[in-house]
Amino acid sequence: MTLMITGIVGALLVVVFLGFMAAWLKAPPLIVIILIVLGLMFYDLYKEIRASRGNNA
């Protein structure tokens, strides 16, 4: 449960930080990179939460 809470809080903080950075710089290549990184981060968070709950199938 702690992994889920801290993972979600950390992911939301990263989204806020990178969202402000993308809005401030307004560079399309940077926005694409940020979206890819956020997608990979949420995929990894999903896999880690699923593995910690014992649903590896």
C-alpha positions in Angstrom: 0.0 0.0 0.0 2.9 2.4 0.8 4.4 1.7 -2.7 1.1 2.7 -4.3 0.6 5.9 -2.3 4.2 7.1 -2.6 4.3 6.1 -6.3 1.2 8.0 -7.2 2.2 11.1 -5.2 5.6 11.1 -6.8 4.2 10.6 -10.2 1.8 13.5 -9.7 4.6 15.8 -8.6 6.7 14.8 -11.7 3.6 15.6 -13.9 3.2 19.0 -12.3 6.9 19.8 -12.6 7.2 18.7 -16.2 3.9 20.3 -17.1 5.1 23.7 -15.9 8.4 23.2 -17.7 6.7 22.3 -21.0 4.3 25.2 -20.7 7.1 27.6 -19.9 9.4 26.6 -22.7 6.8 25.8 -25.4 9.2 23.7 -27.5 7.3 21.0 -29.4 10.2 18.4 -29.4 10.5 18.9 -25.6 6.8 18.4 -25.2 6.9 15.1 -27.2 9.9 13.9 -25.1 8.0 14.8 -21.9 4.9 12.9 -23.0 7.0 9.8 -23.8 8.8 10.0 -20.5 5.5 10.4 -18.6 4.0 7.5 -20.5 6.9 5.2 -19.6 6.8 6.4 -16.0 3.1 5.6 -15.6 3.6 2.2 -17.3 6.4 1.3 -14.9 4.3 2.5 -11.9 1.5 0.3 -13.1 3.7 -2.7 -13.5 5.3 -2.2 -10.1 2.0 -1.8 -8.3 0.6 -4.9 -10.1 3.7 -6.9 -9.2 3.6 -5.8 -5.5 0.0 -7.0 -5.3 0.9 -10.4 -6.7 -0.9 -10.1 -10.1 2.1 -11.0 -12.3 0.0 -12.8 -15.0 
